[in-house]
Amino acid sequence: MSEDLKSSSEEPEAENPETQGTDDSDQVVTDDMVDEFSDSIMDGEIEASVDAEIVEEETEEETEEETEEETDEDAEYELEEEKVKDEIDIQIDLMQDTDWVVRREAVITLGEMADERCVDPLVRALRDGDWQVREAAVEAVSDIGPPAVDLLLRFVRDWESRKYVLRTLGRINDERVLDPLISWLKSDEFKDDATRALVDLGQPAVPKLIEALSHRDDFVQKQSILALGDIKDSQAVDPLIALLQDQDWMVRLTAASSLEKIGDLRGRAAIKPLMKDPDIAVRMRIDRILASWKKDQVKDKDKDMEKEAANA
């Protein structure tokens, strides 16, 4: 009996099957669920992270490409601008060459560039020692136009370049040049240059020239009459007709000549009474004007007859 008790005491206690099954089952389910849930979360985070990285990389690549394109464009523009700057500097240096042909070509090139940085050297070229360089400078500065006016007005004080400066001003349609040109009509030496400049300006100069017809300076008045005759604007007809009654015979004669050039019928009718002018020089001039008009009328009639014969 004691042996039976001993053996029974050595046998391990039997575990409750239900309790064991329940514990094992709860432990396995819980671990699997946790692992599965953790894995699903980790997979989602990894995929989202990968997608975000891919999008970020694509965005960075696009930004880099755009930046590279903008940089290339800016570099090309800067390079082109630098080339222009270099070319201007090269041509300005060539204007100091001892060969007038080289200087003239440099002046022409700068004029074609039409850059404001070319104004100063080109205006200074108006006093070059060679007349062909000066002529080229007149054309070049005229092409640049209004940006050169201020410097030209300063250089007109220089006797050596004044003749060419006045010519250049006459080729720039800017109201700032009118009063200075009118003022130079009183210069005995440069009045003809100023007159040609005003004629080159044309119609924009007409109102100022009409005002100058009553100027107290004889040179200014006479040159204004001549300029209006060469411009041939009909606005000048009535003011010129009024001068046919001036006390100065030279004014009457010059006004009649300008009216002849304009060719307006009002002027022709106003000139005829001067056939009885007290001054013989005026009468002789009027006779030539009327004779010229008669010849023109005969020529016009002959042309009309030829046209009629051709159409018959």
C-alpha positions as CSV (number, residue, x, y, z in Angstrom):
1,M,0.0,0.0,0.0
2,S,2.9,2.3,0.8
3,E,4.3,1.5,-2.7
4,D,1.1,2.5,-4.3
5,L,1.1,5.7,-2.5
6,K,4.7,6.4,-3.6
7,S,4.0,5.7,-7.2
8,S,1.0,7.8,-7.2
9,S,2.8,10.6,-5.7
10,E,5.5,10.4,-8.3
11,E,3.1,10.7,-11.2
12,P,2.6,14.3,-12.4
13,E,-0.6,15.9,-11.7
14,A,-2.9,15.8,-14.7
15,E,-3.7,19.2,-16.1
16,N,-7.3,20.2,-16.7
17,P,-7.8,19.8,-20.5
18,E,-10.3,22.6,-20.7
19,T,-8.1,25.0,-18.9
20,Q,-5.1,24.1,-21.1
21,G,-7.0,24.3,-24.3
22,T,-8.4,27.7,-23.3
23,D,-5.0,29.2,-22.4
24,D,-3.3,27.9,-25.5
25,S,-6.1,29.1,-27.7
26,D,-6.2,32.6,-26.2
27,Q,-2.4,32.9,-26.5
28,V,-2.2,31.9,-30.2
29,V,-5.1,34.0,-31.4
30,T,-3.8,37.1,-29.6
31,D,-0.3,36.8,-31.1
32,D,-1.5,36.2,-34.6
33,M,-3.8,39.1,-34.5
34,V,-1.2,41.4,-33.2
35,D,1.4,40.2,-35.7
36,E,-1.1,40.4,-38.6
37,F,-2.3,43.8,-37.5
38,S,1.2,45.1,-37.1
39,D,2.3,43.7,-40.4
40,S,-0.7,45.4,-42.2
41,I,0.1,48.7,-40.6
42,M,3.8,48.4,-41.4
43,D,3.0,47.5,-45.0
44,G,0.7,50.4,-45.4
45,E,3.2,52.8,-43.9
46,I,6.0,51.5,-46.1
47,E,3.8,51.8,-49.3
48,A,2.8,55.3,-48.4
49,S,6.3,56.3,-47.6
50,V,7.6,54.8,-50.9
51,D,4.8,56.6,-52.8
52,A,5.7,59.9,-51.1
53,E,9.4,59.4,-51.8
54,I,8.6,58.7,-55.5
55,V,6.4,61.8,-55.8
56,E,9.0,63.9,-54.0
57,E,11.7,62.6,-56.3
58,E,9.7,63.3,-59.4
59,T,8.9,66.8,-58.2
60,E,12.5,67.5,-57.4
61,E,13.5,66.2,-60.9
62,E,10.9,68.5,-62.6
63,T,12.0,71.5,-60.5
64,E,15.7,70.8,-61.3
65,E,14.8,70.5,-65.0
66,E,12.9,73.8,-65.0
67,T,15.7,75.4,-63.0
68,E,18.3,74.1,-65.5
69,E,16.2,75.4,-68.5
70,E,15.8,78.9,-66.9
71,T,19.5,78.9,-66.1
72,D,20.4,78.0,-69.6
73,E,18.1,80.7,-71.0
74,D,19.6,83.3,-68.6
75,A,23.1,82.2,-69.5
76,E,22.3,82.5,-73.3
77,Y,20.8,86.0,-72.8
78,E,23.8,87.1,-70.7
79,L,26.2,85.7,-73.2
80,E,24.4,87.5,-76.1
81,E,24.3,90.8,-74.1
82,E,28.0,90.4,-73.3
83,K,28.8,89.8,-77.0
84,V,26.9,93.1,-77.8
85,K,28.9,94.9,-75.1
86,D,32.1,93.5,-76.4
87,E,31.2,94.5,-80.0
88,I,30.4,98.1,-79.0
89,D,33.7,98.4,-77.1
90,I,35.6,97.0,-80.1
91,Q,34.0,99.5,-82.5
92,I,34.6,102.4,-80.2
93,D,38.2,101.4,-80.0
94,L,38.4,101.3,-83.8
95,M,37.1,104.9,-84.0
96,Q,40.6,105.9,-82.7
97,D,42.3,104.2,-85.7
98,T,44.6,106.4,-87.8
99,D,42.9,105.1,-91.0
100,W,39.8,107.1,-91.9
101,V,38.2,104.1,-93.6
102,V,38.4,102.0,-90.4
103,R,36.9,104.9,-88.4
104,R,34.1,105.4,-90.9
105,E,33.2,101.6,-90.9
106,A,33.2,101.7,-87.1
107,V,30.8,104.7,-87.1
108,I,28.5,102.9,-89.5
109,T,28.5,99.8,-87.4
110,L,27.7,101.7,-84.2
111,G,24.9,103.5,-86.0
112,E,23.4,100.2,-87.1
113,M,23.5,98.9,-83.5
114,A,21.4,102.0,-82.5
115,D,22.3,101.6,-78.8
116,E,22.3,104.6,-76.5
117,R,25.8,103.7,-75.4
118,C,26.9,104.6,-78.9
119,V,25.6,108.2,-78.7
120,D,28.6,109.8,-77.1
121,P,31.3,108.4,-79.4
122,L,29.2,109.0,-82.5
123,V,28.4,112.6,-81.6
124,R,32.1,113.2,-81.0
125,A,32.8,111.7,-84.4
126,L,31.0,114.8,-85.9
127,R,34.2,116.7,-85.4
128,D,36.4,114.0,-86.9
129,G,39.3,115.1,-89.1
130,D,37.9,113.5,-92.2
131,W,34.7,114.7,-93.8
132,Q,33.7,111.2,-94.9
133,V,33.7,110.1,-91.3
134,R,31.7,113.2,-90.3
135,E,29.1,112.4,-93.0
136,A,28.8,108.8,-91.7
137,A,28.4,110.2,-88.2
138,V,25.5,112.4,-89.3
139,E,23.7,109.4,-90.6
140,A,24.5,107.2,-87.6
141,V,23.4,109.7,-85.0
142,S,20.2,110.4,-87.0
143,D,19.4,106.7,-86.9
144,I,19.6,106.8,-83.1
145,G,17.3,109.8,-83.0
146,P,15.9,111.5,-79.9
147,P,18.2,109.9,-77.3
148,A,21.0,111.9,-79.0
149,V,19.3,115.3,-78.8
150,D,20.6,116.5,-75.4
151,L,24.2,115.8,-76.3
152,L,23.9,117.4,-79.7
153,L,22.5,120.6,-78.2
154,R,25.6,120.7,-76.0
155,F,27.9,120.0,-78.9
156,V,26.3,122.7,-81.1
157,R,28.4,125.2,-79.1
158,D,31.5,123.7,-80.5
159,W,32.5,125.6,-83.7
160,E,34.4,122.7,-85.3
161,S,31.4,120.4,-85.2
162,R,28.5,122.9,-85.4
163,K,27.8,122.6,-89.1
164,Y,27.4,118.8,-88.8
165,V,25.5,119.0,-85.5
166,L,22.9,121.4,-87.1
167,R,22.5,119.0,-90.0
168,T,22.0,116.1,-87.6
169,L,19.4,118.0,-85.6
170,G,17.4,118.6,-88.8
171,R,17.1,114.8,-89.2
172,I,15.7,114.1,-85.8
173,N,11.9,114.7,-85.4
174,D,11.9,116.1,-81.9
175,E,10.4,119.4,-80.8
176,R,13.5,120.1,-78.6
177,V,15.5,120.9,-81.7
178,L,13.2,123.6,-83.1
179,D,14.0,126.6,-81.0
180,P,17.8,126.0,-81.2
181,L,17.6,125.8,-84.9
182,I,15.5,129.0,-85.2
183,S,18.0,130.8,-83.0
184,W,20.9,129.8,-85.4
185,L,19.1,131.5,-88.3
186,K,20.5,134.8,-87.0
187,S,24.1,133.5,-87.5
188,D,25.7,134.9,-90.6
189,E,28.0,132.0,-90.8
190,F,25.6,129.1,-90.0
191,K,22.2,130.5,-91.0
192,D,22.2,128.4,-94.2
193,D,23.0,125.2,-92.3
194,A,20.2,125.9,-89.8
195,T,17.8,126.7,-92.7
196,R,18.5,123.4,-94.4
197,A,18.0,121.6,-91.1
198,L,14.6,123.2,-90.7
199,V,13.7,122.3,-94.2
200,D,14.7,118.7,-93.6
201,L,12.4,118.6,-90.6
202,G,9.6,119.6,-92.9
203,Q,6.0,120.1,-91.6
204,P,6.8,120.0,-87.9
205,A,8.9,123.1,-88.3
206,V,6.2,125.1,-90.1
207,P,4.4,126.7,-87.1
208,K,7.8,127.9,-85.6
209,L,8.9,129.3,-89.0
210,I,5.6,131.2,-89.4
211,E,6.1,132.7,-85.9
212,A,9.6,133.7,-87.0
213,L,8.2,135.7,-90.0
214,S,7.6,138.6,-87.6
215,H,11.0,138.3,-85.9
216,R,12.8,141.6,-85.5
217,D,16.1,140.1,-86.8
218,D,16.3,140.4,-90.6
219,F,18.3,137.2,-91.0
220,V,15.8,135.2,-89.0
221,Q,12.9,136.6,-91.0
222,K,14.5,136.1,-94.4
223,Q,15.7,132.6,-93.7
224,S,12.3,131.6,-92.4
225,I,10.7,132.8,-95.6
226,L,13.1,130.8,-97.7
227,A,12.6,127.7,-95.5
228,L,8.8,127.9,-95.9
229,G,9.1,128.1,-99.6
230,D,11.3,125.0,-99.7
231,I,9.0,123.0,-97.4
232,K,6.0,124.0,-99.6
233,D,3.3,123.7,-96.9
234,S,0.0,125.5,-97.7
235,Q,-0.2,126.8,-94.1
236,A,2.5,129.3,-95.1
237,V,0.6,130.8,-98.0
238,D,-1.5,133.5,-96.2
239,P,1.4,134.7,-93.9
240,L,3.7,135.0,-97.0
241,I,1.0,136.9,-98.9
242,A,0.9,139.4,-96.0
243,L,4.7,140.0,-96.4
244,L,4.2,141.1,-100.0
245,Q,3.2,144.5,-98.5
246,D,6.3,144.8,-96.4
247,Q,8.3,148.0,-96.6
248,D,11.5,146.1,-97.2
249,W,11.9,145.3,-100.9
250,M,14.0,142.2,-100.1
251,V,11.2,140.8,-97.9
252,R,8.7,141.4,-100.7
253,L,10.9,139.7,-103.3
254,T,11.8,136.7,-101.1
255,A,8.1,136.2,-100.1
256,A,7.1,136.2,-103.8
257,S,9.8,133.6,-104.6
258,S,8.6,131.3,-101.8
259,L,5.0,131.7,-103.0
260,E,6.2,130.7,-106.5
261,K,7.8,127.5,-105.1
262,I,4.6,126.6,-103.1
263,G,2.6,127.0,-106.3
264,D,-0.7,127.8,-104.5
265,L,-3.3,129.6,-106.7
266,R,-3.8,132.2,-103.9
267,G,-0.2,133.1,-104.1
268,R,-0.2,133.5,-107.8
269,A,-3.1,135.9,-107.6
270,A,-1.4,137.9,-104.9
271,I,1.9,138.2,-106.8
272,K,0.5,139.9,-109.9
273,P,0.0,143.4,-108.4
274,L,3.8,143.5,-107.7
275,M,4.3,144.1,-111.4
276,K,3.9,147.7,-110.4
277,D,6.2,147.5,-107.4
278,P,8.3,150.6,-106.8
279,D,11.5,148.6,-106.8
280,I,12.8,147.5,-110.1
281,A,14.4,144.3,-108.7
282,V,11.0,143.2,-107.4
283,R,9.3,144.0,-110.8
284,M,11.9,142.0,-112.7
285,R,11.5,139.1,-110.4
286,I,7.7,139.1,-110.8
287,D,8.0,139.3,-114.6
288,R,10.2,136.1,-114.6
289,I,7.8,134.3,-112.2
290,L,4.7,135.2,-114.4
291,A,6.6,134.2,-117.6
292,S,7.5,130.8,-116.0
293,W,3.9,130.2,-115.0
294,K,2.7,130.9,-118.6
295,K,5.2,128.4,-119.9
296,D,4.0,125.8,-117.4
297,Q,0.4,126.5,-118.5
298,V,1.3,126.0,-122.2
299,K,3.1,122.7,-121.3
300,D,0.0,121.5,-119.3
301,K,-2.3,122.3,-122.3
302,D,0.0,120.4,-124.7
303,K,0.0,117.4,-122.4
304,D,-3.8,117.5,-122.1
305,M,-4.1,117.6,-125.9
306,E,-1.8,114.7,-126.3
307,K,-3.8,112.6,-123.9
308,E,-7.1,113.5,-125.7
309,A,-5.5,112.5,-129.0
310,A,-4.2,109.2,-127.5
311,N,-7.7,108.4,-126.2
312,A,-9.5,109.4,-129.4
